[in-house]
Every structure is written in C-alpha cells, then in structure tokens.
Amino acid sequence: MKVNLTAPTLTFPGIEEHAPYTILDELQMGLIYLNSKDEKRVMYLEEIVMFCDATLEKVLNEVKFRMFESKFLKKPPLLGKLDQDIMKAYEREISKRLSHRQQMRRWESFVNGRPILPTMKRL
C-alpha cells in the first residue's frame, strides 16, 4: 500500500502580500509557509496529515523560532496573543504527527522484522 504524502498546492490571490510563517484567518485558519521552491503556500491545521516529514520539520523549526523570538528577545512581541496561541496549536499538532509517524515506522520494522534503515544491523 502506498500513501501519497505530497503537499497540497493551495494558493490564493494576494498571498504575495503576506509574510512567510504568519497566520492567515480569511476563510479558514492557516499558516503561510515557504515550500522547497521558496513559494508561499498555505498549511491548514486539518491538512497536516498530507504533508511529508521534511516539510513538517521545516515548518516546526520555523514556528519554534518565531515563538522563541517573540517570547524571549528584548524586542517588542512580534506576535499577538491570538497568533501565539495558534502557533502553539500548530507546534503541538505537527509534533504529534511527526512522533506518530516515527512510532509507526518503528512498529512496522518490529512487526516485519526489517530494520528501519538499510545500514542498521539486527541484533
């Protein structure tokens, strides 16, 4: 069974005006991120399952950086209270999804008796 984990290519008019890694709340609550081609795309909270691990890790690192930047630096907060809550929700949801996928890979390697990576040796 193959699973298609490609990122949706959702764009909308006026996305160029928004900065990357900001919250969008026009139709649905979304996060604008940069894909591997440095194009702006929108990630909705309920569509996180469709993104690959590399994209999720990239977005998670950037979200954590934005949260850290607005919380601990001596500059005025870059994010409002609502934006911080939404970023925390994205951080929590992406972390949960990545840990679930990692756990499923470990479980699959245990059940099938195959190592996760081809270079790993069985004990």
Backbone hydrogen bonds, N-H to C=O, Kabsch-Sander energy under -0.5 kcal/mol:
donor,donor_aa,acceptor,acceptor_aa,energy
5,L,3,V,-0.8
10,L,8,P,-1.0
11,T,9,T,-0.7
15,I,12,F,-1.4
17,E,14,G,-1.0
18,H,15,I,-0.9
21,Y,32,I,-2.9
22,T,19,A,-0.6
24,L,30,G,-3.3
30,G,24,L,-2.9
30,G,28,Q,-0.6
31,L,43,M,-2.2
32,I,22,T,-2.4
33,Y,41,R,-2.6
35,N,39,E,-2.3
38,D,35,N,-1.9
41,R,33,Y,-2.6
42,V,10,L,-1.1
43,M,31,L,-2.8
44,Y,42,V,-0.6
45,L,29,M,-0.8
47,E,44,Y,-1.2
48,I,45,L,-0.9
50,M,47,E,-1.5
51,F,48,I,-1.5
56,L,52,C,-2.1
57,E,53,D,-2.8
58,K,54,A,-2.2
59,V,55,T,-2.5
60,L,56,L,-2.7
61,N,57,E,-2.5
62,E,58,K,-1.9
63,V,59,V,-2.6
64,K,60,L,-2.6
65,F,61,N,-2.1
66,R,62,E,-2.5
67,M,63,V,-2.4
68,F,64,K,-2.6
69,E,65,F,-2.9
70,S,66,R,-2.0
71,K,67,M,-1.2
72,F,68,F,-2.7
73,L,68,F,-0.6
73,L,69,E,-0.7
84,Q,80,G,-2.4
85,D,81,K,-2.0
86,I,82,L,-2.2
87,M,83,D,-2.6
88,K,84,Q,-2.3
89,A,85,D,-1.9
90,Y,86,I,-2.3
91,E,87,M,-2.7
92,R,88,K,-2.7
93,E,89,A,-2.5
94,I,90,Y,-2.8
95,S,91,E,-2.2
96,K,92,R,-2.1
97,R,93,E,-2.2
98,L,94,I,-2.6
99,S,95,S,-2.4
100,H,96,K,-2.0
101,R,97,R,-2.2
102,Q,98,L,-2.2
103,Q,99,S,-2.3
104,M,100,H,-2.4
105,R,101,R,-2.1
106,R,102,Q,-2.1
107,W,103,Q,-2.5
108,E,104,M,-2.5
109,S,105,R,-2.2
110,F,106,R,-1.9
111,V,107,W,-2.7
112,N,108,E,-2.6
113,G,109,S,-0.9
114,R,109,S,-0.5
120,M,117,L,-1.3
